[in-house]
Amino acid sequence: MPMLETRGLNKHFGGLHVTDNVDLRLEAGEVHCLIGPNGAGKSTLFRLILGEHAPSSGTILLGGEDITGLKPFQRIRRGMSVKFQVPGIFKALSVRQNLEIAMQHHFEPAALAREIDRLLDFLKLAAEAGQHAGNLSHGQKQWLEIGMAISLKPRLLLLDEPTAGMSPEETHATGEMVQRLNADGMTVLAVEHDMAFVRQVAHKVTVLHLGQVFAQGSIDEIVADERVAAIYLGQAHA
Ligand SMILES: Nc1ncnc2c1ncn2[C@@H]1O[C@H](COP(=O)(O)OP(=O)(O)OP(=O)(O)O)[C@@H](O)[C@H]1O
């Protein structure tokens, strides 16, 4: 059974058809990257999956369950989690306190401290645990945000341009984090422009164009597809 499936998903904003009959399927245990030119409808599709927009028509299934009518918090309770591009961290609190806020209601105190230590190691933020989150570098803030998104161990993680603004080294380290999460069983859907990252992590790539699924396949198939090169990859330094 797929972890996530959209069937005939449509979204209109007035006369603008932004999501056009999208059938997307993520198998459990898959890392799937969503690419496409600016304005292709990637963010809108993300918001539909998360429940921040209601579709004009179509169905969304999580683990086989129809979640189309559920609110975002109900989807999160069913094991979905998201990291947006703009960090939603509390700058005046320490790195550790940010993770505590995300996790405090879900663990006993002793287990909480242990889980946070493990997570800080995973995020390469152990040395920064006591620092104000506002003092972290841009890449570290993104990692803290990923930490908050994975702190409750979702089965489906949505990442919106996780490596935006990162150096190549930080991008690679982020890819390794995604690979480790995936090795532990997490299914991941990432909107991403950085083709090195896509090549590093993706089992499958979907190209969106004008709100539609334009092409789908492995990264090698996508890079070899001249139709994709014509609309997108020329701009993306594949
Ligand atoms: N709330 C809205 N109301 C009206 N139009 C919208 C709304 N949200 C998005 N759009 C339009 O839908 C189209 C797709 O936008 P979307 O942000 O989903 O694309 P994208 O692929 O994520 O682009 P980018 O890579 O630039 O973020 C754009 O033309 C945008 O102007």
The ligand as a Tripos MOL2 file, in Angstrom:
@<TRIPOS>MOLECULE
LIG
   31    33     1     0     0
SMALL
NO_CHARGES

@<TRIPOS>ATOM
      1 N1         -3.4330   31.5920   -2.7000 N.pl3     1 LIG1
      2 C1         -3.2680   31.7930   -4.0200 C.ar      1 LIG1
      3 N2         -4.1180   32.5660   -4.7200 N.ar      1 LIG1
      4 C2         -3.9460   32.7680   -6.0360 C.ar      1 LIG1
      5 N3         -2.9520   32.2360   -6.7630 N.ar      1 LIG1
      6 C3         -2.0720   31.4510   -6.1250 C.ar      1 LIG1
      7 C4         -2.1740   31.1750   -4.7300 C.ar      1 LIG1
      8 N4         -1.1480   30.3620   -4.3750 N.ar      1 LIG1
      9 C5         -0.4500   30.1470   -5.4930 C.ar      1 LIG1
     10 N5         -0.9970   30.7810   -6.5570 N.ar      1 LIG1
     11 C6         -0.4900   30.7650   -7.9520 C.3       1 LIG1
     12 O1         -0.3090   29.4140   -8.3070 O.3       1 LIG1
     13 C7          0.8340   29.2480   -9.1500 C.3       1 LIG1
     14 C8          1.7270   28.1740   -8.5770 C.3       1 LIG1
     15 O2          2.3120   28.6370   -7.3650 O.3       1 LIG1
     16 P1          3.1940   27.7220   -6.4080 P.3       1 LIG1
     17 O3          3.7100   28.6080   -5.3360 O.co2     1 LIG1
     18 O4          2.4230   26.5260   -6.0150 O.co2     1 LIG1
     19 O5          4.3590   27.2820   -7.3850 O.3       1 LIG1
     20 P2          5.7990   26.7120   -7.0460 P.3       1 LIG1
     21 O6          6.0760   25.6410   -8.0480 O.co2     1 LIG1
     22 O7          5.8650   26.3380   -5.6210 O.co2     1 LIG1
     23 O8          6.7230   27.9280   -7.3460 O.3       1 LIG1
     24 P3          8.0990   28.3970   -6.6040 P.3       1 LIG1
     25 O9          9.1310   27.3820   -6.9760 O.co2     1 LIG1
     26 O10         8.3140   29.7340   -7.2010 O.co2     1 LIG1
     27 O11         7.7890   28.4440   -5.1340 O.co2     1 LIG1
     28 C9          1.4680   30.6120   -9.2680 C.3       1 LIG1
     29 O12         1.0430   31.1730  -10.4910 O.3       1 LIG1
     30 C10         0.8880   31.3660   -8.0890 C.3       1 LIG1
     31 O13         0.8060   32.7330   -8.3630 O.3       1 LIG1
@<TRIPOS>BOND
     1     1     2 1
     2     2     3 ar
     3     2     7 ar
     4     3     4 ar
     5     4     5 ar
     6     5     6 ar
     7     6     7 ar
     8     6    10 ar
     9     7     8 ar
    10     8     9 ar
    11     9    10 ar
    12    10    11 1
    13    11    12 1
    14    11    30 1
    15    12    13 1
    16    13    14 1
    17    13    28 1
    18    14    15 1
    19    15    16 1
    20    16    17 2
    21    16    18 1
    22    16    19 1
    23    19    20 1
    24    20    21 2
    25    20    22 1
    26    20    23 1
    27    23    24 1
    28    24    25 2
    29    24    26 1
    30    24    27 1
    31    28    29 1
    32    28    30 1
    33    30    31 1
@<TRIPOS>SUBSTRUCTURE
     1 LIG1         1 GROUP 0 **** ****
